[in-house]
């Protein structure tokens, strides 16, 4: 069946429904949800139910839109106070680490392709291009798995991994584009390559910072009567940031990630509505992106390169990624050996490498179909082997700990403009022995009880209300100066 204007909505709605149901089922068994979305696309594709989708350029465009949203949303969730202690190692991993992974893996692919028993014959430049497309960890996969499994990792590992995965796509993208240009132009000078990297980094970082500042100003200064338009305004700004940075020859992915960090770490109007909208949109585009990539591949073609792809995948997981991580973290002596091992293991490949693998296809690079099929196969291997074992490895290395409680049991939130905190308290027998009414309770100065929950009943508090064991109190208190400083 071929996609037409008449059946696109029907097919799309069925695919979304099936993906969500399958994703919910797989979550119970610890299978990465994004892998299941990919499998659903493959099942409905040309080798399955027969849906025909073979346009790599359209898939590339969908991936570009999806990555812009995913990286911006990931940037919004990245807090300055969390990444500040690990900024150095995070940046080194997202730049030098990507370069080393591409180099080690590319040399291995070149060596492997020279073997008589292999069915691939790639020159050194094409081998490096193949390695470059999958040299970064996938932000969508890392964000989704770490957050869906609600992992609380020691030694600031979670912010380090999220910073690395959110900021290393630009480096892999630049390596991919430069190598394509190098192959097609019969060679580029070292100076031209270095200048291309410098321009993309500087322009991308500067555009992200300045446009992020502009977005904050727009959200806070524009007085729009309809609050539902604020998230849509921000979405338009995300696309504008990517597009204008790309026109200026900068790296659009780096720009949207930095802009997201700027917006997420400053006070903005209607934060709750914006976060809810962006979170839902991020999941929607993750599903669409993985479904499209699953539809794009022909599984029978992957089987032709399965042995070689498996060897490359094992090399990346066991040697390439760990070697680059250990070399990058050598200067950071405070990072423990167990932490280095865990970071080495969380080298997840996902949609990003597959999207980058479409660039050689669109550019018409010789051997691009082999590149795409190998990258797709390795992505599945990575999601199955690494994605399903992250929590197990964290426990094995004694790096996981109980998740800290956030929010309150009442589900109530205050607008960001109000400098107060909400918390809850459960009345115990020991508390009742000291005081059984609100007026006798020794609450901290500046703290008030907003509401009392007793079973399924909500009570309006007053000083003479008799408290019972198990009552839950919703407390509002003044935000401490230390917390205000940390949040700025």
Order of alpha helices (4+ residues) and beta strands (2+ residues): alpha-alpha-alpha-alpha-alpha-alpha-alpha-alpha-beta-alpha-alpha-alpha-alpha-alpha-alpha-alpha-alpha-alpha-alpha-alpha-alpha-alpha-beta-beta-alpha-beta-beta-beta-alpha
